[in-house]
Amino acid sequence: MPVTRVLLVDDDEVICSTLSVALTESGFEVTSAYTVVQALGHITSRQYDVLLSDLHMPGAGDGLSVVSAMRHANPSAVTLLLSAFPRMAAAAQATLLQADEILVKPVNIPSLVEVIQHRVAIGPSRARVIESVAAILDRTTQDTIRKWYDLTQWTGLLRPSP
């Protein structure tokens, strides 16, 4: 039986490292990414059976962007989102993007392994809506620019010229 390939995405390096070790010890082949950009690079260069991504990520994009990209590149992959703060709006949006499941941090490792094994065995839970990368960028550009601008204002990196 082939090894289940998992793409693990979390900006918290301790969580990412801990989950990576635990999942590897449970027999999965794990690739880790700490940013949305790294995750998108992995998604475009390799096929994965499972995406396990943090929902809330700093910087441009978030776990929902990663889910959309995985849906486009590999619609048969199982997608699981992790969230320390499962807000209703985010959960509804994830459902619309057809994430297979949202798990609440801190996650119990044996339960996580069981969920992954079960989801891989039954496959994705519903028909996939595939969104192109261009559509994702078009939909998220204004919000990304606003977040970048707010961050530069807060840090003082962007100052008006004299």
MODELLER restraints for C-alpha pairs under 7 A, 6 or more apart:
rsr = mdl.restraints
at = mdl.atoms
rsr.add(forms.Gaussian(group=physical.xy_distance, feature=features.Distance(at['CA:3:A'], at['CA:28:A']), mean=6.07, stdev=0.5))
rsr.add(forms.Gaussian(group=physical.xy_distance, feature=features.Distance(at['CA:3:A'], at['CA:29:A']), mean=6.46, stdev=0.5))
rsr.add(forms.Gaussian(group=physical.xy_distance, feature=features.Distance(at['CA:4:A'], at['CA:28:A']), mean=5.28, stdev=0.5))
rsr.add(forms.Gaussian(group=physical.xy_distance, feature=features.Distance(at['CA:4:A'], at['CA:29:A']), mean=6.10, stdev=0.5))
rsr.add(forms.Gaussian(group=physical.xy_distance, feature=features.Distance(at['CA:4:A'], at['CA:49:A']), mean=5.96, stdev=0.5))
rsr.add(forms.Gaussian(group=physical.xy_distance, feature=features.Distance(at['CA:5:A'], at['CA:28:A']), mean=6.14, stdev=0.5))
rsr.add(forms.Gaussian(group=physical.xy_distance, feature=features.Distance(at['CA:5:A'], at['CA:29:A']), mean=4.80, stdev=0.5))
rsr.add(forms.Gaussian(group=physical.xy_distance, feature=features.Distance(at['CA:5:A'], at['CA:30:A']), mean=6.06, stdev=0.5))
rsr.add(forms.Gaussian(group=physical.xy_distance, feature=features.Distance(at['CA:5:A'], at['CA:48:A']), mean=5.07, stdev=0.5))
rsr.add(forms.Gaussian(group=physical.xy_distance, feature=features.Distance(at['CA:5:A'], at['CA:49:A']), mean=5.19, stdev=0.5))
rsr.add(forms.Gaussian(group=physical.xy_distance, feature=features.Distance(at['CA:5:A'], at['CA:50:A']), mean=6.37, stdev=0.5))
rsr.add(forms.Gaussian(group=physical.xy_distance, feature=features.Distance(at['CA:6:A'], at['CA:28:A']), mean=6.78, stdev=0.5))
rsr.add(forms.Gaussian(group=physical.xy_distance, feature=features.Distance(at['CA:6:A'], at['CA:29:A']), mean=6.04, stdev=0.5))
rsr.add(forms.Gaussian(group=physical.xy_distance, feature=features.Distance(at['CA:6:A'], at['CA:30:A']), mean=4.85, stdev=0.5))
rsr.add(forms.Gaussian(group=physical.xy_distance, feature=features.Distance(at['CA:6:A'], at['CA:31:A']), mean=6.28, stdev=0.5))
rsr.add(forms.Gaussian(group=physical.xy_distance, feature=features.Distance(at['CA:6:A'], at['CA:48:A']), mean=5.85, stdev=0.5))
rsr.add(forms.Gaussian(group=physical.xy_distance, feature=features.Distance(at['CA:6:A'], at['CA:49:A']), mean=6.06, stdev=0.5))
rsr.add(forms.Gaussian(group=physical.xy_distance, feature=features.Distance(at['CA:6:A'], at['CA:50:A']), mean=4.71, stdev=0.5))
rsr.add(forms.Gaussian(group=physical.xy_distance, feature=features.Distance(at['CA:6:A'], at['CA:51:A']), mean=5.83, stdev=0.5))
rsr.add(forms.Gaussian(group=physical.xy_distance, feature=features.Distance(at['CA:7:A'], at['CA:30:A']), mean=5.99, stdev=0.5))
rsr.add(forms.Gaussian(group=physical.xy_distance, feature=features.Distance(at['CA:7:A'], at['CA:31:A']), mean=4.99, stdev=0.5))
rsr.add(forms.Gaussian(group=physical.xy_distance, feature=features.Distance(at['CA:7:A'], at['CA:32:A']), mean=6.00, stdev=0.5))
rsr.add(forms.Gaussian(group=physical.xy_distance, feature=features.Distance(at['CA:7:A'], at['CA:48:A']), mean=6.48, stdev=0.5))
rsr.add(forms.Gaussian(group=physical.xy_distance, feature=features.Distance(at['CA:7:A'], at['CA:50:A']), mean=6.25, stdev=0.5))
rsr.add(forms.Gaussian(group=physical.xy_distance, feature=features.Distance(at['CA:7:A'], at['CA:51:A']), mean=4.91, stdev=0.5))
rsr.add(forms.Gaussian(group=physical.xy_distance, feature=features.Distance(at['CA:7:A'], at['CA:52:A']), mean=6.09, stdev=0.5))
rsr.add(forms.Gaussian(group=physical.xy_distance, feature=features.Distance(at['CA:8:A'], at['CA:30:A']), mean=6.77, stdev=0.5))
rsr.add(forms.Gaussian(group=physical.xy_distance, feature=features.Distance(at['CA:8:A'], at['CA:31:A']), mean=6.05, stdev=0.5))
rsr.add(forms.Gaussian(group=physical.xy_distance, feature=features.Distance(at['CA:8:A'], at['CA:32:A']), mean=4.78, stdev=0.5))
rsr.add(forms.Gaussian(group=physical.xy_distance, feature=features.Distance(at['CA:8:A'], at['CA:33:A']), mean=6.20, stdev=0.5))
rsr.add(forms.Gaussian(group=physical.xy_distance, feature=features.Distance(at['CA:8:A'], at['CA:51:A']), mean=6.25, stdev=0.5))
rsr.add(forms.Gaussian(group=physical.xy_distance, feature=features.Distance(at['CA:8:A'], at['CA:52:A']), mean=4.87, stdev=0.5))
rsr.add(forms.Gaussian(group=physical.xy_distance, feature=features.Distance(at['CA:8:A'], at['CA:53:A']), mean=5.77, stdev=0.5))
rsr.add(forms.Gaussian(group=physical.xy_distance, feature=features.Distance(at['CA:9:A'], at['CA:32:A']), mean=5.91, stdev=0.5))
rsr.add(forms.Gaussian(group=physical.xy_distance, feature=features.Distance(at['CA:9:A'], at['CA:33:A']), mean=4.78, stdev=0.5))
rsr.add(forms.Gaussian(group=physical.xy_distance, feature=features.Distance(at['CA:9:A'], at['CA:34:A']), mean=5.73, stdev=0.5))
rsr.add(forms.Gaussian(group=physical.xy_distance, feature=features.Distance(at['CA:9:A'], at['CA:35:A']), mean=6.96, stdev=0.5))
rsr.add(forms.Gaussian(group=physical.xy_distance, feature=features.Distance(at['CA:9:A'], at['CA:39:A']), mean=6.51, stdev=0.5))
rsr.add(forms.Gaussian(group=physical.xy_distance, feature=features.Distance(at['CA:9:A'], at['CA:52:A']), mean=6.24, stdev=0.5))
rsr.add(forms.Gaussian(group=physical.xy_distance, feature=features.Distance(at['CA:9:A'], at['CA:53:A']), mean=4.45, stdev=0.5))
rsr.add(forms.Gaussian(group=physical.xy_distance, feature=features.Distance(at['CA:9:A'], at['CA:54:A']), mean=6.05, stdev=0.5))
rsr.add(forms.Gaussian(group=physical.xy_distance, feature=features.Distance(at['CA:10:A'], at['CA:16:A']), mean=5.63, stdev=0.5))
rsr.add(forms.Gaussian(group=physical.xy_distance, feature=features.Distance(at['CA:10:A'], at['CA:33:A']), mean=6.58, stdev=0.5))
rsr.add(forms.Gaussian(group=physical.xy_distance, feature=features.Distance(at['CA:10:A'], at['CA:34:A']), mean=5.12, stdev=0.5))
rsr.add(forms.Gaussian(group=physical.xy_distance, feature=features.Distance(at['CA:10:A'], at['CA:35:A']), mean=6.91, stdev=0.5))
rsr.add(forms.Gaussian(group=physical.xy_distance, feature=features.Distance(at['CA:10:A'], at['CA:53:A']), mean=6.05, stdev=0.5))
rsr.add(forms.Gaussian(group=physical.xy_distance, feature=features.Distance(at['CA:10:A'], at['CA:54:A']), mean=5.09, stdev=0.5))
rsr.add(forms.Gaussian(group=physical.xy_distance, feature=features.Distance(at['CA:11:A'], at['CA:34:A']), mean=4.43, stdev=0.5))
rsr.add(forms.Gaussian(group=physical.xy_distance, feature=features.Distance(at['CA:11:A'], at['CA:35:A']), mean=5.84, stdev=0.5))
rsr.add(forms.Gaussian(group=physical.xy_distance, feature=features.Distance(at['CA:11:A'], at['CA:57:A']), mean=6.24, stdev=0.5))
rsr.add(forms.Gaussian(group=physical.xy_distance, feature=features.Distance(at['CA:13:A'], at['CA:34:A']), mean=6.80, stdev=0.5))
rsr.add(forms.Gaussian(group=physical.xy_distance, feature=features.Distance(at['CA:16:A'], at['CA:32:A']), mean=6.91, stdev=0.5))
rsr.add(forms.Gaussian(group=physical.xy_distance, feature=features.Distance(at['CA:20:A'], at['CA:30:A']), mean=6.09, stdev=0.5))
rsr.add(forms.Gaussian(group=physical.xy_distance, feature=features.Distance(at['CA:24:A'], at['CA:30:A']), mean=6.25, stdev=0.5))
rsr.add(forms.Gaussian(group=physical.xy_distance, feature=features.Distance(at['CA:33:A'], at['CA:39:A']), mean=5.31, stdev=0.5))
rsr.add(forms.Gaussian(group=physical.xy_distance, feature=features.Distance(at['CA:36:A'], at['CA:61:A']), mean=6.26, stdev=0.5))
rsr.add(forms.Gaussian(group=physical.xy_distance, feature=features.Distance(at['CA:36:A'], at['CA:62:A']), mean=6.45, stdev=0.5))
rsr.add(forms.Gaussian(group=physical.xy_distance, feature=features.Distance(at['CA:36:A'], at['CA:66:A']), mean=6.51, stdev=0.5))
rsr.add(forms.Gaussian(group=physical.xy_distance, feature=features.Distance(at['CA:39:A'], at['CA:66:A']), mean=6.89, stdev=0.5))
rsr.add(forms.Gaussian(group=physical.xy_distance, feature=features.Distance(at['CA:40:A'], at['CA:66:A']), mean=6.67, stdev=0.5))
rsr.add(forms.Gaussian(group=physical.xy_distance, feature=features.Distance(at['CA:40:A'], at['CA:69:A']), mean=6.91, stdev=0.5))
rsr.add(forms.Gaussian(group=physical.xy_distance, feature=features.Distance(at['CA:43:A'], at['CA:70:A']), mean=6.32, stdev=0.5))
rsr.add(forms.Gaussian(group=physical.xy_distance, feature=features.Distance(at['CA:43:A'], at['CA:73:A']), mean=6.83, stdev=0.5))
rsr.add(forms.Gaussian(group=physical.xy_distance, feature=features.Distance(at['CA:44:A'], at['CA:73:A']), mean=6.73, stdev=0.5))
rsr.add(forms.Gaussian(group=physical.xy_distance, feature=features.Distance(at['CA:47:A'], at['CA:74:A']), mean=6.80, stdev=0.5))
rsr.add(forms.Gaussian(group=physical.xy_distance, feature=features.Distance(at['CA:48:A'], at['CA:77:A']), mean=6.44, stdev=0.5))
rsr.add(forms.Gaussian(group=physical.xy_distance, feature=features.Distance(at['CA:49:A'], at['CA:77:A']), mean=4.76, stdev=0.5))
rsr.add(forms.Gaussian(group=physical.xy_distance, feature=features.Distance(at['CA:49:A'], at['CA:78:A']), mean=6.25, stdev=0.5))
rsr.add(forms.Gaussian(group=physical.xy_distance, feature=features.Distance(at['CA:50:A'], at['CA:77:A']), mean=5.31, stdev=0.5))
rsr.add(forms.Gaussian(group=physical.xy_distance, feature=features.Distance(at['CA:50:A'], at['CA:78:A']), mean=4.70, stdev=0.5))
rsr.add(forms.Gaussian(group=physical.xy_distance, feature=features.Distance(at['CA:50:A'], at['CA:79:A']), mean=5.82, stdev=0.5))
rsr.add(forms.Gaussian(group=physical.xy_distance, feature=features.Distance(at['CA:51:A'], at['CA:77:A']), mean=6.97, stdev=0.5))
rsr.add(forms.Gaussian(group=physical.xy_distance, feature=features.Distance(at['CA:51:A'], at['CA:78:A']), mean=6.20, stdev=0.5))
rsr.add(forms.Gaussian(group=physical.xy_distance, feature=features.Distance(at['CA:51:A'], at['CA:79:A']), mean=4.72, stdev=0.5))
rsr.add(forms.Gaussian(group=physical.xy_distance, feature=features.Distance(at['CA:51:A'], at['CA:80:A']), mean=5.97, stdev=0.5))
rsr.add(forms.Gaussian(group=physical.xy_distance, feature=features.Distance(at['CA:52:A'], at['CA:79:A']), mean=6.21, stdev=0.5))
rsr.add(forms.Gaussian(group=physical.xy_distance, feature=features.Distance(at['CA:52:A'], at['CA:80:A']), mean=4.82, stdev=0.5))
rsr.add(forms.Gaussian(group=physical.xy_distance, feature=features.Distance(at['CA:52:A'], at['CA:81:A']), mean=5.78, stdev=0.5))
rsr.add(forms.Gaussian(group=physical.xy_distance, feature=features.Distance(at['CA:53:A'], at['CA:63:A']), mean=5.74, stdev=0.5))
rsr.add(forms.Gaussian(group=physical.xy_distance, feature=features.Distance(at['CA:53:A'], at['CA:80:A']), mean=6.40, stdev=0.5))
rsr.add(forms.Gaussian(group=physical.xy_distance, feature=features.Distance(at['CA:53:A'], at['CA:81:A']), mean=4.95, stdev=0.5))
rsr.add(forms.Gaussian(group=physical.xy_distance, feature=features.Distance(at['CA:53:A'], at['CA:82:A']), mean=5.85, stdev=0.5))
rsr.add(forms.Gaussian(group=physical.xy_distance, feature=features.Distance(at['CA:54:A'], at['CA:63:A']), mean=5.57, stdev=0.5))
rsr.add(forms.Gaussian(group=physical.xy_distance, feature=features.Distance(at['CA:54:A'], at['CA:81:A']), mean=5.64, stdev=0.5))
rsr.add(forms.Gaussian(group=physical.xy_distance, feature=features.Distance(at['CA:54:A'], at['CA:82:A']), mean=4.50, stdev=0.5))
rsr.add(forms.Gaussian(group=physical.xy_distance, feature=features.Distance(at['CA:54:A'], at['CA:83:A']), mean=5.87, stdev=0.5))
rsr.add(forms.Gaussian(group=physical.xy_distance, feature=features.Distance(at['CA:55:A'], at['CA:62:A']), mean=6.00, stdev=0.5))
rsr.add(forms.Gaussian(group=physical.xy_distance, feature=features.Distance(at['CA:55:A'], at['CA:63:A']), mean=4.07, stdev=0.5))
rsr.add(forms.Gaussian(group=physical.xy_distance, feature=features.Distance(at['CA:55:A'], at['CA:64:A']), mean=6.48, stdev=0.5))
rsr.add(forms.Gaussian(group=physical.xy_distance, feature=features.Distance(at['CA:55:A'], at['CA:81:A']), mean=5.73, stdev=0.5))
rsr.add(forms.Gaussian(group=physical.xy_distance, feature=features.Distance(at['CA:55:A'], at['CA:82:A']), mean=5.69, stdev=0.5))
rsr.add(forms.Gaussian(group=physical.xy_distance, feature=features.Distance(at['CA:55:A'], at['CA:83:A']), mean=5.42, stdev=0.5))
rsr.add(forms.Gaussian(group=physical.xy_distance, feature=features.Distance(at['CA:56:A'], at['CA:62:A']), mean=5.63, stdev=0.5))
rsr.add(forms.Gaussian(group=physical.xy_distance, feature=features.Distance(at['CA:56:A'], at['CA:63:A']), mean=6.16, stdev=0.5))
rsr.add(forms.Gaussian(group=physical.xy_distance, feature=features.Distance(at['CA:56:A'], at['CA:83:A']), mean=6.80, stdev=0.5))
rsr.add(forms.Gaussian(group=physical.xy_distance, feature=features.Distance(at['CA:57:A'], at['CA:63:A']), mean=6.66, stdev=0.5))
rsr.add(forms.Gaussian(group=physical.xy_distance, feature=features.Distance(at['CA:60:A'], at['CA:144:A']), mean=5.38, stdev=0.5))
rsr.add(forms.Gaussian(group=physical.xy_distance, feature=features.Distance(at['CA:64:A'], at['CA:94:A']), mean=6.39, stdev=0.5))
rsr.add(forms.Gaussian(group=physical.xy_distance, feature=features.Distance(at['CA:67:A'], at['CA:79:A']), mean=6.68, stdev=0.5))
rsr.add(forms.Gaussian(group=physical.xy_distance, feature=features.Distance(at['CA:67:A'], at['CA:99:A']), mean=6.89, stdev=0.5))
rsr.add(forms.Gaussian(group=physical.xy_distance, feature=features.Distance(at['CA:68:A'], at['CA:97:A']), mean=6.77, stdev=0.5))
rsr.add(forms.Gaussian(group=physical.xy_distance, feature=features.Distance(at['CA:68:A'], at['CA:131:A']), mean=6.37, stdev=0.5))
rsr.add(forms.Gaussian(group=physical.xy_distance, feature=features.Distance(at['CA:69:A'], at['CA:133:A']), mean=6.56, stdev=0.5))
rsr.add(forms.Gaussian(group=physical.xy_distance, feature=features.Distance(at['CA:71:A'], at['CA:128:A']), mean=6.92, stdev=0.5))
rsr.add(forms.Gaussian(group=physical.xy_distance, feature=features.Distance(at['CA:71:A'], at['CA:130:A']), mean=5.66, stdev=0.5))
rsr.add(forms.Gaussian(group=physical.xy_distance, feature=features.Distance(at['CA:72:A'], at['CA:130:A']), mean=5.06, stdev=0.5))
rsr.add(forms.Gaussian(group=physical.xy_distance, feature=features.Distance(at['CA:72:A'], at['CA:131:A']), mean=5.86, stdev=0.5))
rsr.add(forms.Gaussian(group=physical.xy_distance, feature=features.Distance(at['CA:72:A'], at['CA:132:A']), mean=6.18, stdev=0.5))
rsr.add(forms.Gaussian(group=physical.xy_distance, feature=features.Distance(at['CA:75:A'], at['CA:128:A']), mean=6.26, stdev=0.5))
rsr.add(forms.Gaussian(group=physical.xy_distance, feature=features.Distance(at['CA:76:A'], at['CA:124:A']), mean=6.36, stdev=0.5))
rsr.add(forms.Gaussian(group=physical.xy_distance, feature=features.Distance(at['CA:77:A'], at['CA:124:A']), mean=6.66, stdev=0.5))
rsr.add(forms.Gaussian(group=physical.xy_distance, feature=features.Distance(at['CA:78:A'], at['CA:100:A']), mean=6.42, stdev=0.5))
rsr.add(forms.Gaussian(group=physical.xy_distance, feature=features.Distance(at['CA:78:A'], at['CA:119:A']), mean=6.57, stdev=0.5))
rsr.add(forms.Gaussian(group=physical.xy_distance, feature=features.Distance(at['CA:78:A'], at['CA:120:A']), mean=6.56, stdev=0.5))
rsr.add(forms.Gaussian(group=physical.xy_distance, feature=features.Distance(at['CA:78:A'], at['CA:123:A']), mean=6.42, stdev=0.5))
rsr.add(forms.Gaussian(group=physical.xy_distance, feature=features.Distance(at['CA:78:A'], at['CA:124:A']), mean=5.12, stdev=0.5))
rsr.add(forms.Gaussian(group=physical.xy_distance, feature=features.Distance(at['CA:79:A'], at['CA:99:A']), mean=5.30, stdev=0.5))
rsr.add(forms.Gaussian(group=physical.xy_distance, feature=features.Distance(at['CA:79:A'], at['CA:100:A']), mean=5.31, stdev=0.5))
rsr.add(forms.Gaussian(group=physical.xy_distance, feature=features.Distance(at['CA:79:A'], at['CA:101:A']), mean=6.96, stdev=0.5))
rsr.add(forms.Gaussian(group=physical.xy_distance, feature=features.Distance(at['CA:80:A'], at['CA:99:A']), mean=6.20, stdev=0.5))
rsr.add(forms.Gaussian(group=physical.xy_distance, feature=features.Distance(at['CA:80:A'], at['CA:100:A']), mean=5.79, stdev=0.5))
rsr.add(forms.Gaussian(group=physical.xy_distance, feature=features.Distance(at['CA:80:A'], at['CA:101:A']), mean=5.03, stdev=0.5))
rsr.add(forms.Gaussian(group=physical.xy_distance, feature=features.Distance(at['CA:80:A'], at['CA:102:A']), mean=5.85, stdev=0.5))
rsr.add(forms.Gaussian(group=physical.xy_distance, feature=features.Distance(at['CA:81:A'], at['CA:101:A']), mean=6.32, stdev=0.5))
rsr.add(forms.Gaussian(group=physical.xy_distance, feature=features.Distance(at['CA:81:A'], at['CA:102:A']), mean=4.68, stdev=0.5))
rsr.add(forms.Gaussian(group=physical.xy_distance, feature=features.Distance(at['CA:81:A'], at['CA:103:A']), mean=6.01, stdev=0.5))
rsr.add(forms.Gaussian(group=physical.xy_distance, feature=features.Distance(at['CA:82:A'], at['CA:102:A']), mean=5.85, stdev=0.5))
rsr.add(forms.Gaussian(group=physical.xy_distance, feature=features.Distance(at['CA:82:A'], at['CA:103:A']), mean=4.85, stdev=0.5))
rsr.add(forms.Gaussian(group=physical.xy_distance, feature=features.Distance(at['CA:82:A'], at['CA:104:A']), mean=5.71, stdev=0.5))
rsr.add(forms.Gaussian(group=physical.xy_distance, feature=features.Distance(at['CA:82:A'], at['CA:105:A']), mean=6.27, stdev=0.5))
rsr.add(forms.Gaussian(group=physical.xy_distance, feature=features.Distance(at['CA:83:A'], at['CA:103:A']), mean=6.36, stdev=0.5))
rsr.add(forms.Gaussian(group=physical.xy_distance, feature=features.Distance(at['CA:83:A'], at['CA:104:A']), mean=5.09, stdev=0.5))
rsr.add(forms.Gaussian(group=physical.xy_distance, feature=features.Distance(at['CA:83:A'], at['CA:105:A']), mean=5.66, stdev=0.5))
rsr.add(forms.Gaussian(group=physical.xy_distance, feature=features.Distance(at['CA:84:A'], at['CA:104:A']), mean=5.63, stdev=0.5))
rsr.add(forms.Gaussian(group=physical.xy_distance, feature=features.Distance(at['CA:84:A'], at['CA:105:A']), mean=4.71, stdev=0.5))
rsr.add(forms.Gaussian(group=physical.xy_distance, feature=features.Distance(at['CA:86:A'], at['CA:104:A']), mean=6.89, stdev=0.5))
rsr.add(forms.Gaussian(group=physical.xy_distance, feature=features.Distance(at['CA:98:A'], at['CA:128:A']), mean=6.83, stdev=0.5))
rsr.add(forms.Gaussian(group=physical.xy_distance, feature=features.Distance(at['CA:100:A'], at['CA:124:A']), mean=6.35, stdev=0.5))
rsr.add(forms.Gaussian(group=physical.xy_distance, feature=features.Distance(at['CA:100:A'], at['CA:125:A']), mean=5.94, stdev=0.5))
rsr.add(forms.Gaussian(group=physical.xy_distance, feature=features.Distance(at['CA:152:A'], at['CA:158:A']), mean=5.41, stdev=0.5))
